Structures are given as structure tokens and as C-alpha cells.
């Protein structure tokens, strides 16, 4: 390093260095991944996560930077405890204690996640965190059950809680199975609430749904009855609040291979986001019946995002038959989704090009589209082809599908031809630039796992160069990526 630059850095005020460290921590501290053999390490504990954090390197630049890092509360206020094991208990408890002390009076963002749905966070973690509940701002508990912890001690002690994600598995039992998880009922500033469906029938939930400050409510259902229970609460939401409903039909959790009959009464509801997922061991007719009930019974005039997928992708894809396409288009027309649906994620769905284009023809407000090829074992598995890209490109300012499309994601085994893909990108950039508020176009191409297809090197080079010269074009291509649906 140039000595003069080194001197200038040391002249920076502590507040500026603290801001730099805060921004670096938010941008570079790794999340918890599980990609054995992939480019990202498999991080299973908080200790391993921090060992891979570039922030540690910055704090070791010099003793002054190290001291500033230790005295910057926000650096220690984001607490993620995943993959808790007895073997690392003492070190993890020590680490948590240090983080809580160093975070000072800063608001806390807490994430707890176990490796199995029947596993409980160790009571020592919960009690340590409970001592600082007056600083909780965001709390996320997922893939775990609350056993051996009395949540009543939190009642009245979460005055700053704004976001709560409680995807806990109540079927494995609580310390008192009949006791409501009601501490959030007296959280005066709670704005976003996301719950596992078994919790939605508690009196506490019904109390909070009437609060005017509530901006969004979400529910994860694993049984048809739970899905209906979640829908029944939506009329209680305050005006303008967003509703998110997820139906996750996973045989590994339900311990079933057959879905009971799924019947929904005709209902107009204010769902903003709808996610439906399944696994391969459920009979295709059962899954189709569940989707049929949703598509034919509901009117979703506020729907902005829809995601359909299969937990076993890329080995298995959710089958979207022509009958479901007809039912979905009827839903689009009944709900006027052409004016409100902006995001459609169907990467993990086996759908024909013809059926998909018919669907896209009525979704004129769509801005974000994610599609993918089905596994090669499926008949007519290729969706991404020359004809599909040509149809999506259209003409520069003439008719085309989804004219407001600004983000396109695909998982494909197709080898893209240079002219077609570049024409597609250029046509989209021209259209978006002509809008009253010009917006960027994002292109993400992921090669189907274990596939050698995707992008010709020449096409990749052209798109990479275009992304450098066009300020409103962003491009990403991953050669071996296992796509993950985010609901």
C-alpha cells in the first residue's frame, strides 16, 4: 500500500471507520449455506460463519480498527444461531454472551434455526436472549419447536419488536401444550407477522391482526385445513396490509403419501403473495386437485406474487397440465391479475411452451418471470428453446409478451444462440427505456444441474460486454447452479 494512502486512512474519524465496518458486515458476512462440493462452504454453526467473515480481516488491519470494531454496537446486533449442537454449546453460549454485551443498547435482529423440525434451541440460548427482549426488533425462529421454554416471561417485555417470523413446529409439543404463544400480542410496534399455521387460531393472533400498524401477515400451511384457517383470518387485517399464504405439501414433514380431499368455498380474498410447494411422493392427482381448488375457488384481486414449485427439483418438477392452465387463465380473468400480478415463479414446474405463452398473454403487468426446463426424464421437458426466446423478444416496439418485463430468470439445458438472445435483451432494453420511468433489465441464466448446455462462450462475452456499456442492463450466468425457489 502507498504509505501516503495508509496515513490518510488512519486520519479518518472513528465514526467513518465504524460506518465502513457496518456496511462491510452487512454486505460480506456469509449466510448459512449447505452446498457440499459447491463454491460456498457448508457453514453449520455461528462460529464457522464468523470464521468465514471478511469483517474479521478488516478488524485486524490495526489495533485502532480492532478497537473501533469492538466498540461499534451495530456490528454485534445481528445474531444468527443455526445448527446448534451440544458439542459446541459452551463456545456458542460464550459467543452469544459476548455479542449481547458488545451490542450495547442497539436493537437486536435474532435468527434461530435448528437442523430438524423436532429440535429445540437450547434453553440457555433462549434465556440469554430473553434477558435482552426489550431490545428485540426482528425475531425469526424456523425449523424448530419451543420445548422447555416458558414464553410468558416475554409478555410485556418486547416493546420494540417490529418483525416476527415464528415458523415453529408445535406438533412436537411445548412445555405447556395448552399455553398460547402470546408474547407478541402486547408488542405495540409489531408491523410484520409470519406464523406457522397451527398458531394462527390463538387469541393472540386475532388481537394483533386488528392493529392499524400491521403492514403484513403471513402463514405457512402444511394441511388443507390449515390453508383454510389462514384464509379465514385475512378479512381481519387492517386496510392496506399485505397477506402472504404458503401451502407446503411436504411428505417428509407430514409423514403422509396421500393428501386428504381439498375443498375450498368460493372466496374473494386479499392475498398479496401465494406460494404452493410439493414433493415427489405425493400422487400427481392429489397435487393437481389441490391446485384446482385454489385456481377455481379463489378470487385474488390483490395478488402481486405467485410461486409454484417442487422441493425435489431438479430431479422432479411439479406438473402443470393443460387443464390447470385453463383454470389458471380463468383465475387471471376473474381476478384481473393482468393488472396486478407482477411476479411469477414457475422454475420448478413442468409446463409446455404453448401453455406458458397463453398464460403470459394475459399477464400484461408482469415484471419478474422465472421459468425452467423440466428434468430430462420427462417427455417434452425443454421449455427454453429458440421459439420461446423469439416469442419473448417480439419486435422492438410492437406486440410482445409481458411488455413490462424487467427481470428474467431461467434454469435451462438449452444452448442459446447468439442473435436470438441478444435480440431478446436489446428488445427489452428498448421497451423499458420507453417507459415514463425507465427501469433496468436483469437477466439471470442458470445451467440446469449436471448439464453442459446454457451459454455459448461468444454469447456470454457479448452479454458481459453489454452489461458493462449499458447502465440499465444487469447480467448473471452460473454454469452449475442448483436453483432454489424463494417464496
N, C-alpha and C positions, 0 to 999 in steps of 0.2 A: 504494500500500500504506500502511496506517496506520503512522505512524512507531513507535508503541509495539510493534506486531507485528514490524516489521523489527528492532527492538532485541532482542526476545525470541528471534527466530531466530538472531541472532548470538551469543546466550548459550548455545546448545546445545553440548554437548561434541562434540568431533571424532568420537568413536565413534558418537554418534547420527546425525550427518550422514553418516558413512560407511555406516551401516546403511540410511539413507534412499536414498542413491545406489545401493547394491547392489540394493535392492528395485525401484527405478525402472528400473535397467538390465535386470533380468530381465523386467520387465513391459512395457517400451516399446521396447527396441531391436528394430528390424524384422528379420524373416527375409528370405530371398531369395525374391522373387516374380517371376513373369513373366506379368503381366496387361496386355499392351499395350492402352491405351484404357480400362482399368478404373480403379477408385478407388485402387488401390495402385500405387506407382511400380514400374517394372521395374528391379530392382537386380541388377547383374551382377558387381560386384566388392565386396570388403570396404571399399574406400574409399567407394564410393557408399552402402553400407549405413550406415556410421558417419555420413556426412554427413546422413542422414535420421533419426538417432537423437536423440530428445528429451533423452537424457542429456547431450549436449553443451551444450544450453541451460542445464541445471542447473549444470554445471561452470563456466559463465560468469556466474553470479549475482554473484560477487565473487572477489577474489584468494584469500580463505581457502578458499572452496568449491573453487576450481580446484586449490589445493594439496592439499586433502584427497582430491580425486578422483585426482590423480596418485599419491598415496601409499596408495591402497586397492587392494591386490593383486587381490582378487576381481573388481574391475571389469574387469580386463585378462586374466583367466584363461580366458575363453570365446572361443576362437579359431576363427573360421569363414572359410575361404578358398575362395570359389566363383568360377567364371568367370575363371580365371587366364589372362591374356594376356601376350604378350611386350611389348606396348606399355606396360603398367603394371607391368612386372616390378620395376624399380628402386624405385618408390614402394611396391609391395607388400612387397618384401623389407625395406625400411626400416620399414614399418609393423609387420611381423611381429617384427622385432628389438626395436622399442620396446615392443610388447605383452609379449614374453617378459621383457624387463628389468623392466617395471613390475609384472608379475605376481609378482615376488619368488619366494617358495617355495610359493605357492599351488598346489593341484592343478589340472591343466590339463584342459579339455574341448575337444577338437580335432575339427573337421569339415572335410574336404577333399572338394570336388566339382568335377569338370570339366564342360565343356559337352557333350562327346561321350565315348562309351564307349571309344574308341580313344586318347583323350588322356591324357597322363601329367602329374601335378603336376611342376612344375619341380624338378630335383634340389636347387636352392638352398633351396627351401621344406622339402623333406624332411630335408636335412642340418641345417638350423637347428632343426627340431623334434626331430630325433634327439638333439641335444645336451642336450635337456631331457626325455628319455624317462623319467628317474627320477621325474618329476612327472606323467606321464600318468595320468589317472583314467578318462577317456572318450575313445575314438577312433572316429570314423566316417569311412570312406572309401567314396564311392559314385560311380558313373558315371565310373570312371577305371581305367586299368591302371597297374601299377607297373613302369615301364621305366627302366633306368639307375640303380636304387637297390638296394643290397645290404642286404636286411633282416636279414642275420645279425649286423650290428652292434648290433641291438636285443636280441639274445638275452641274457637275464640282466640286462637294464637297464630292465625295466618292472615294478618291484616293487609299484607301487600301481595298476596297471591293473585296473579293475573291469568296464568295459563296452567291448566291441569290436564294431563293425559294419564288416565287410570285404566290401563288395559290389564287388570289383574285377574287371575283365574280363581274365582270364588268357588268353583265346584270342588276344589281340593280343600276347602274348609278355612274358616277364620278362627281366631282364638275364641270368639263367640259368634257362631254362625248366624244368630238371630240379630246381632247388633248391626245397625245401619252404619255405613261408612259416611258419616255426616259432617266431617270437619269442614268440608268446603261449603256447607250450607250457610255458614256465617263468615265467608270470605267476602268482604264488602266490595272488593275491586275485581272480582273474577270476571274475565272477559271471554275466555275460550275454554270450553269444557269438552273433553273427549273421553268416553267411557266404554268399557266392555258391556255388552247388552244386559248381562244378569244384574247390573247395578242400576239400570235406568228406572226400575219400578220403585225405588226407595223414595220416601217422602222428601229427603234432602234434595234430590234431583228436581222434583216438582216445585220445590221452593225456589231454587236458583233459576229455573227457566223463565220465571216471571220478571227477573231483574232487568231493568232497562239497559244496564251497561253491558249485558251479554251480547257479544258480537258473533260468536259461532258456537255450534253444538255438534258433536259427532258421536256416532255409535257404531261399534263393531259387533255384528251379529253372526252367530255360527249355526243357528237353527232358524227355520222359517218363522216360528212363533216369536223369537227374539227380533227378527226383522219387522214383524208386525208391531211389536211393542215399541220399537224405536220410532216407527212411523206415527204411532198414536200420540207421541209427545210433541211432535212438530207444531201443531196448532197453538201450543202454549208459548212458543218462542216470541220474543218481542219483535215488533216490525223492523225489518232490515237485517235481522240476524241470519247468518248463513248456516245451513244444515248439511251435514255430511253423513251419509249412511254407507256402511260397508257390509257385504254379505260374504263371509269367508267359509266356504264349504270344504273343510279340510278333514279327511278321514282319519289322519294321524292324531287329531285332537278329539274329534267326535267319537272315535272308536266304532264307526259305522261304515258300511259299504252301500247303504241304500238311504236315500232321502225320503222322509215321510211326505205325503201329498202336501203340496204348497198351494194354498188358496188365498187370494187377496181380494177384498171387495173393491169395487170401483172407487178410486180416491184421487182427489186433486191435492197435491202436496208441494211444499216449498223447498224441496231438496235442491241444494246447490251443487253437490258432488255425490256421485254414485259409483261405488266400486263393487264388482262381483268377481269372486275368485273361486276356483275349484281345484280338485286334484284328480289324477287319472283313474283312481279306483272307484269313483262314483260312476254309475251307469250313465251313458250319454243321454238316455231318455229322461233320467231324473233331472239332470242339469238343464236340459232343454225345457223341461216342464217348469222349472223354477224361473228361467228367463222369460218364458212365455207369460207367466203370471205377472211379472214385472212390466213387460212391454205392453200387455193388453189391459191391465187393470189400473195402472197409474197414469196420471196426467202431471207432467213435470215442467210446468211453465217457467220455473226459475232455474232449471238445470244449466250449469255452466261447464261442468267437467264430468266425463264418463270414462271409466276404465274397466275393461274386461280382461281376465287373464286366467292362466293355469299355473299353479305352483310347481308343476313338473316340467315346464318349458325349459329347455328346448327339446326334450325327449317327447313330450306330449303337448298338443295345442288344444285349446278349447274350440269345439266345432261350432261354427256359426252357419247354420243351414239356410237355404233359400227361404224356408218358412219363417225363420227368425228374422231374416232381412225384411220380409214383407211386414211382419209385426212391428219391427223397429221403425220402419218408414211411417207406418200408421201412427206410432207414438210421436214421431217427429212432427207430423202434421197436426195431430191432436194437441200437442203441447207447444206448437210454434217454435220448435227447437232451432229452426233455421235462423231465428233472430237472437237466440241466447246461448246456444251451446258453442263454446269457444275451444274446448279441449276434448279430443277423442283419442284414447289409448287402446289399441287393439293389437299390439305386437304379438301377444301370446295366443292369438285367435286364428283358426284356420278358416279363411273366408276367400271366396273366389274374387278375381279382379272385377268381374261383371257385377257381382253383388255389392262390392265395396264402392264402385263408382256410382251405382244407383243411390247408395246411401249418401255419398258425398255431394250428389247433385242437389240434395235438399238442405244441406248444412252450409248455407252461404255465409254464416258469421264465423265459421271455424277458423281458428288462428294457429292451433297446435295439433298436429297429427302425428301419431306414432303407429307404424304398421310393421309387419314382419312375415317372413316366409315360415310355413309350417315345416315340421321335420320331414326329411326325405322319404320316410317310410309311408307318408300319407299321399294318396292319389291327388294329383293336381296341387302339389304343395307349393309351387312357385307363385307368389303374388307379385313380387317386384320383377317386372320384365320391361322390355323396350316399349311395349304398347302402354303399360301403366305410366311409365315416365313421360311418354309422349302425350298421353291424355292429361297428365298433371301440368305439363308445360303450357299447352294451348298455344295461343298466339300472343304477341306482345301485349296488346290491349283488347283483344277480342274475348270471346267467351272461353272460360276455363273453369275447372272445378276449384272450389274453395278459394275465391279471389283474394281473401284477406290472409291467406296462409303465411305465417311468419316464422314457424318452426316446424321442420320436417325431420322425423327420426325414423330410421328403418334398420331392421336386422335382416340381412339378406345373404343368399348364396349366389346372387346374380353378379356377373361381371359387367359392370357398367361401361357403356360405350361413350367415348369422349364427347361427341357432338350432342347427343341427347341429354346427358346430364348437365353439361354446360349451358345448353339452351334452356333447360328447366330452371337453373339458377338465375340466368340472366332475365328470363321472363318474370320470375318472382321479384327480382330487384326492381325491374321497371314498374311493375304493378304497385309495389309498396311505396316507391318513390312518388307515385302519382296521387297518393292519398293526401288528405288535408293535413294529417300529422304523419309524415314519413316515418317508417319504422324499419328495424333491421331484419334481415333474414338469416335464420340459423339452420344449418344443415349438419345432421349427425348420421354418419353411415357406420354401422357395426357389422362386421362379417359374422355370419352365422357360425356358432361354435363348431370347431373342427372342420371348418370349410376353408378352402383355399381361394374362394372367389371373393368378390367385393369390388375392389378398385384396381383398374389398370394403373401402373405407376405413372404413366403420362397424364391420366386424368387427375390423379392425386396431385401431381405437380402443378397442373393448371389451376385447380381449385385452391391450392395453397397460395399460389401467387395472386389469385383473385382476392383472397381474403386479406392479403397484405395491402392491395391497392384500393379495395372498396371498403370504406369505413363502416358501411352498414351490412357487411357480409361476414358471418362467423361460421367456420367450418371445422369439423372434427371427424376423424376416421380412425377407428380402432380395429386392428386386424383380428384380434381374438378376444371377444368380449362376450361375457355371459350377461345378456340383458336382464335387468331387474325392473319389474313394474313398480312404480311408486304410486300409491293410491291417494 
